[in-house]
Amino acid sequence: MMSKQIHLWAFLQGIGFYPTGWMHERARPEGVFSMDYYSYVAKLAEKGRFDAIVFGDQLQSRGAGGRTPERMAMPTLDPMTLLTAMAAVTDHVGLVATISTTFNTPEMLAERFGTMERITGGRAGWNIVTSVHPDTAGNFGLDEMPPKETRYSNAADVVDKACELWAAMDRAGPHLNQGRPVLVQAGQSPAGREFAARTAEAIFCPAPSIEAGIDFRNDMRSRISGVGRNPDGTRVMPGLSCVLGGTEEEAKANHKAIMDMASVELAIEYLSESLCCDLTSFDPNAKLPVEAILEKTLLPTADVGRMVTPAGEKGTSLRDFAMNFMLNPRGHNVFIGTPEQMADMMIEWRDAGACDGFTLQPSYMPGGLEDFVEGVIPILQQKGRYRTEYPGTTLRSTLGLPAYERAEA
C-alpha cells in the first residue's frame, strides 16, 4: 500500500449536506425515491474508487418538538434496502449501513449483515449506533429512551454476540469473504469514544479544523492502544463537505448561491428540527430564546445548552443564529475553493495526522458528487495519493485493514 494513502467514503444520504441543496439546479430531489437515482450515484462512487458508501438511519419521523417541519426536504429511507440495491450495480465499493443496537437483537443483526456479506462478496460494514432521539422510544413501545450508560453497555453485549454468530456462520461455511462486516462507530461523547476504542475498525467524526482532527485522531489512537488494540487497524474518517469552482472566486459565488436559497423561515424550520423544539412562533429578530429552548427541547439539555448558551449570552438573534446554523449545521469541515486547492488541503490533513481519509458529504446531490469525482479525484491520483484501481474485492482489503482472524472450529 502506498504511504499516506487517502481513504474516501461517500455519505450519500438524501439531498446532500445543505438543507437548501434540493433546490439547486443540478439536484435531483425526486430521485431519492427511484432506483435509477441510486444506481447512478452508486456507479459514480465506484468510478471515484471510494472505499464505501455510507447511509445513516432514523427510527423516528423528523419533527420539531411535536410538529412536522413544513419547509424541509430530508427523506430517510431504510439503509439496508438502499445499499443492497446499490450492490447489484457495483463490484467493489463498500456498503456501510447504520443500524441501532438498542432496537435490534444480535440475531437480527447477524442475519441482515450476514446476508449482505454473502451476496456482496464481503463488502458490508456496520455503523454501530445506540440511538438517542427521544421520539424513537415510543415507536418501540417504550416510555423513554434508556440512559446512555445502559445503551452503551447493551451495545457492547450486542456486538459481542453478533460477532459470535458471524464466527459460527463463517465456520459453518462457506467462509464469509472478510470474516465479518467492518465495524464502524461515530460516537463523540466519552462513552462513545471508549466504545469505539474497543470495537471500531473505522470511525466517522466531525472535525471542523485540522487542529480538531489531530486532537481527535490522537485521542482515539491513544484510547485504542490503551485497550490493547493496534491503532493502525482503525481508520479515522472525519466528515468533509465542499463547494467547488474553476476559480476561488467562482467557488465562493457558488457557495453564496446555495446559501441565498435559504429563507429565514427555512432556517428556523431546520433549527427547530435539529433542536427538536418548535421555534417558528418566536420573533426572528428577538434574542435567541435559550431558556425556552432548554425547557421545550426533547433532546438532552446539556447537549443543546452547549449549542445555544454562548449565542444567547452574546445577544444573538434567532434569525442570525438560525441562518448561521445553516452554514454548517453538523460541525464538519466545509471546503470552498478549486479542485486543486481541495486536493492540497486533503493531503495536508492526511500528512499532519488529522485523519486517515475523509467521509465526503456532497453539498447537494448528485451534482456535488459529480464535481468531486470529476475534479478532485484525478488530481489526487496524479499526485500519487489516491488509488487508481481497487486493491481487492472486500471492504476490509480496500481499507487496508488487517485480515480478520478467524476462530478455529
FENWOMO-V897089 format. One record per pair of residues at least 24 apart in sequence whose ideal C-beta (glycine too) atoms are under 8 Angstrom apart, sorted by sequence separation. I is the first residue (numbers start at 1). GAP is how many residues later the second one is. If there is no record, write none. Layout:
I	GAP
I	GAP
This chain:
55	24
130	24
159	24
196	24
275	24
288	24
95	25
130	25
213	25
287	25
193	26
197	26
55	27
97	27
99	27
101	27
128	27
193	27
196	27
197	27
277	27
55	28
95	28
96	28
97	28
99	28
101	28
102	28
103	28
287	28
288	28
12	29
87	29
94	29
95	29
96	29
97	29
98	29
99	29
100	29
101	29
102	29
194	29
197	29
198	29
275	29
287	29
288	29
289	29
332	29
53	30
93	30
94	30
95	30
96	30
97	30
99	30
100	30
193	30
197	30
287	30
288	30
346	30
92	31
94	31
96	31
98	31
100	31
128	31
198	31
203	31
205	31
207	31
286	31
287	31
80	32
84	32
87	32
197	32
201	32
202	32
203	32
205	32
206	32
207	32
275	32
285	32
286	32
339	32
12	33
53	33
83	33
87	33
103	33
201	33
202	33
203	33
204	33
205	33
206	33
275	33
284	33
285	33
288	33
339	33
342	33
343	33
347	33
200	34
201	34
202	34
203	34
204	34
205	34
284	34
285	34
342	34
346	34
10	35
84	35
202	35
204	35
283	35
284	35
350	35
80	36
84	36
87	36
282	36
339	36
343	36
347	36
103	37
339	37
343	37
10	38
284	38
347	38
152	39
156	39
279	39
340	39
346	39
8	40
10	40
53	40
57	40
152	40
155	40
159	40
339	40
343	40
8	41
9	41
12	41
13	41
52	41
53	41
55	41
57	41
59	41
148	41
8	42
9	42
10	42
12	42
13	42
33	42
51	42
52	42
53	42
54	42
55	42
56	42
57	42
149	42
152	42
156	42
343	42
8	43
9	43
10	43
11	43
12	43
13	43
32	43
50	43
51	43
52	43
53	43
55	43
57	43
102	43
148	43
152	43
156	43
279	43
7	44
9	44
10	44
11	44
29	44
33	44
38	44
42	44
46	44
50	44
52	44
54	44
59	44
102	44
9	45
11	45
32	45
41	45
45	45
46	45
39	46
43	46
46	46
38	47
39	47
42	47
43	47
46	47
38	48
42	48
45	48
102	49
109	49
113	49
117	49
35	50
39	50
101	50
268	50
271	50
22	51
42	51
106	51
110	51
114	51
268	51
271	51
274	51
102	52
106	52
110	52
114	52
267	52
270	52
19	53
101	53
102	53
105	53
109	53
113	53
19	54
101	54
104	54
122	54
124	54
268	54
271	54
19	55
106	55
110	55
114	55
122	55
126	55
128	55
264	55
267	55
270	55
274	55
106	56
110	56
121	56
122	56
125	56
126	56
128	56
267	56
270	56
101	57
124	57
125	57
126	57
127	57
128	57
129	57
130	57
15	58
101	58
106	58
107	58
118	58
124	58
125	58
126	58
127	58
129	58
264	58
267	58
14	59
15	59
106	59
110	59
117	59
125	59
127	59
264	59
267	59
270	59
14	60
15	60
117	60
266	60
14	61
117	61
262	61
14	62
114	62
13	63
117	63
117	64
262	64
116	65
113	67
128	67
259	67
113	68
259	68
52	71
54	71
56	71
128	71
57	72
59	72
63	72
128	72
52	73
54	73
60	73
59	74
61	74
58	75
60	75
60	76
59	77
125	77
127	77
60	79
59	80
59	81
255	81
252	84
9	85
251	85
96	86
251	86
9	87
251	87
94	88
96	88
248	88
248	89
248	90
239	91
241	91
243	91
247	91
240	92
241	92
242	92
243	92
245	92
246	92
239	93
240	93
241	93
242	93
243	93
244	93
245	93
248	93
238	94
239	94
240	94
241	94
242	94
244	94
238	95
240	95
244	95
244	98
242	100
258	105
240	106
258	106
238	116
238	117
237	118
240	118
242	118
236	119
237	119
239	119
240	119
241	119
208	120
213	120
236	120
237	120
238	120
239	120
240	120
241	120
242	120
243	120
235	121
237	121
238	121
240	121
241	121
242	121
235	122
237	122
239	122
241	122
208	123
206	124
208	124
209	124
206	125
207	125
208	125
243	125
206	126
207	126
242	126
241	127
244	127
244	128
242	129
54	130
242	130
244	131
244	132
242	134
218	135
213	136
217	136
217	137
210	138
214	138
217	138
210	139
213	139
214	139
217	139
214	140
135	141
213	141
134	142
210	142
212	142
213	142
133	143
211	143
210	144
207	147
207	148
54	150
204	155
135	163
134	164
235	164
133	165
134	165
133	166
235	166
132	167
132	168
233	168
233	169
230	172
71	192
71	194
72	194
9	195
71	195
201	195
72	197
202	197
71	198
72	198
201	198
70	199
74	199
69	200
201	200
69	201
72	201
69	203
69	204
64	205
67	205
65	207
64	208
64	209
63	210
62	211
64	211
65	211
67	211
64	212
65	212
66	212
63	213
64	213
65	213
67	213
182	213
64	214
181	214
182	214
64	215
64	216
177	216
178	216
177	217
178	217
179	217
182	217
178	218
178	219
182	219
18	223
17	224
179	224
180	224
179	225
178	226
179	226
179	227
7	228
9	228
11	228
7	230
65	231
175	231
65	232
65	233
24	234
171	235
170	236
171	236
21	237
24	237
170	237
20	238
23	238
171	238
20	239
167	239
18	240
167	240
20	241
20	242
19	243
20	246
19	247
19	251
123	270
125	270
122	271
123	271
124	271
121	272
122	272
123	272
121	273
122	273
122	274
92	298
96	299
95	300
92	301
94	301
91	302
94	304
54	305
94	305
20	306
51	306
92	306
19	307
18	308
19	310
50	310
17	313
17	315
17	317
48	321
44	322
41	324
45	324
48	324
41	325
44	325
48	325
40	326
44	326
47	326
41	328
45	328
49	328
37	329
44	329
48	329
32	333
31	334
31	335
27	337
28	337
49	337
26	338
27	338
28	338
49	338
27	339
49	339
6	340
24	340
26	340
27	340
49	340
6	341
26	341
49	341
21	342
22	342
4	343
21	343
24	343
52	343
6	344
17	344
21	344
26	344
51	344
16	345
17	345
18	345
4	346
16	346
17	346
18	346
52	346
4	347
16	347
17	347
21	347
51	347
9	348
11	348
16	348
51	348
7	349
8	349
9	349
10	349
11	349
15	349
16	349
7	350
8	350
9	350
10	350
11	350
12	350
15	350
6	351
7	351
8	351
9	351
14	351
17	351
6	352
8	352
10	352
16	352
12	353
12	357
10	359
6	374
8	378
6	379
5	380
6	380
4	381
5	381
2	382
5	382
2	383
1	390
7	392
7	393
5	395
1	399
